[in-house]
Amino acid sequence: MTLNQGAAARPWVDRILAINGWLVFAFLYLPILVVIVFSFSASPNVGIWGGFSLHWYDRMFGNEQLMNALRNSLWVAAWSTVISTVLGTAAALAIDRYRRWLGRGVFDAVLYLPVIIPDVTMAVMLLMWFTQVNITLGRLSIILAHIAFNISFVAIVVRARLANMDPAMEEAAADLYASRWQAFRRITLPLIMPGVLGGGLLALTLSLDDVVITSLVQGPGSATLPVYVFGLIKRSVTPEINAVSTLMLAASIILVLASLAFQRRGERSG
Amino acid sequence: MTILDEREGSRETAVNPKLERRARRRDAWRGFFHAAPAFLYLTLFFTLPLIIVFVFSFASRGRTGRPLLEAWNIDSWTRLFEPLVRTIAVRSFWLAVLNTALCLLVGYPFAYWIATRRKQATRNILLVAVLIPFWSNFLVRTYAWRMLLDSDGYITQFGEMTGLWGRLLFTVPAVFLGLLYGYLPFMVLPLYAAIERLDWSLVEAGRDLYASGAAAFRRITLPLSRPGIIAGSILVFIPSLGAYVTPDILGGAKTTLLGNYIVTQFGAARNWPFGSSISGAILIVMLAVTVFYFRSGGRTL
């Protein structure tokens, strides 16, 4: 990849690109940093610094509704991640490993749609469907909705992994009298594992972050953390929201780093 | 792709056509069974709900807002042409277009800069720095601007002091800023992927043939990074068009976008058929955009 230097020809162009680059990074990071810094402010006014304090974290952990929302979030995210990872991986294998079967083209197209459809349309169509088929709105409907959009994301990540995999590995296993199941367990699964884990982490993140779809298909008492926070923000802005936001940002950063670690491990083994 | 195609080719040349056919049929069944659970799930909780949007858009409105399936009509579709709806639709459309354009304008040089760093390690670190906001909670990132633009916050005070701007919160510029902030990473990542795997020897060849830096960029780099431009634009345009959280938090009564308007139909306005027809219209636009994308040679998002 040393050929990249071909592009960095003119110093002044590079200078402008660098200035733009750092400005964009500042734009992306400063607002988040302000939220984090002000979550440690003692002042009840969100935008004014009032000395260091952990008061708002204390309030957050004492807020029973908020803790209930956090529990809902984790419950929904855990179930939807596990189920969508299994279904999404099988779907990716079906499309990538088997080239001809009835409905493959349709399935391929349907699998992409949940990724590009706007959240609001997905939310209202699921709301109407759940009411039509009499599924009570609550944790179950939220989990069902999250699985519906997560399957596609998992499938896309796993397919990217499968595309880089050498099919000769499986053929070699078959030549050595491995059964289908043995070849899958011992060869295919370990090789696609980084993709499966990466897809699972993406599903987990998306499930923990979703506001729009969840807020439409939720029932009484089943609000997830982001939906609860969304309601708080609309009512009034308090520094407690900064504390929750910081917690959510920390969770996101941990998830990014974890997914990168999986990818790196995958690069070495694949 | 090439690996898979070759594999398929080698299968075609197997000796016994009968065995070959049987193996292929077995493979077809296996493929179908692997897909079946996800296929069934998506049919139940994606395809059928998608169809119901269009069905309900032709129903009439019941007392509670729920659709009555007895009286079919196209009222909800004709309502799309009312001045109010048109105003909201036009506003949403232009905000989405403007946001996509600005994301591209800012994101392209940014992605180019990251992709052309000489050391792999530098590129990786910068990429992680883009991934963190990309993965961070969208609501939290929108809330950050809600807080920054607050009436007694520093940005508002500064604007009022210098006379450059007044209160930004709950105005169209605030919504626009929120959209730009929210979706910029969605533009940068596909652009980075496209520019990073670009064959730079082609640019060098252009330069060897006395193309100026600008000409080489316009005639070689830009066309080769087109898949990234299109993928990024779709990833920004479609969610911007259906934006709900951003205008709800940063906007006011005069900045209603299609996303909010749809949700209102399912809440306060209690008009599910009308909400369905607006959703249906958005879906049609979205499908048109995606079909255009795949036609223009794109493969994956």
Interface residues (C-beta under 8 A of the other chain):
Chain A: M1 T2 L3 N4 Q5 G6 A7 A8 A9 R10 V13 I16 L17 A18 N20 G21 V24 F25 F27 L28 Y29 P31 I32 V34 V35 F38 N45 V46 G47 I48 V86 L87 G88 A90 A91 L93 A94 I95 D96 R97 Y98 R99 R100 W101 L102 G103 R104 F107 V110 L111 Y112 L113 P114 V115 I116 I117 P118 D119 V120 T121 A123 V124 M125 L126 L127 M128 W129 T131 Q132 L144 A145 I147 A148 I151 A155 I156 A160 A163 D166 P167 T205 L208 D209 V211 V212 L216 P226 V229 F230 I233 K234 V237 I241 N242 S245 M248 L249 S252 I253 L255 V256 S259 L260
Chain B: M1 I3 L4 R7 E8 R24 D27 A28 W29 R30 G31 F32 F33 H34 A35 P37 A38 F39 Y41 L42 T43 F45 F46 T47 L48 P49 L50 I52 V53 F56 R66 V106 G107 P109 F110 Y112 W113 I114 A115 T116 R117 R118 Q120 L126 V128 A129 V130 L131 I132 P133 W135 S136 N137 F138 L139 V140 R141 Y143 A144 W145 R146 M147 L148 D150 D152 G153 Y154 Y181 L184 P185 W200 S201 V203 E204 R207 G213 T221 I234 I238 P239 L241 G242 A243 Y244 V245 D248 I249 L258 G259 I262 V263 F266 W272 G275 S276 S279 I282 L283 M286 T290 T300 L301
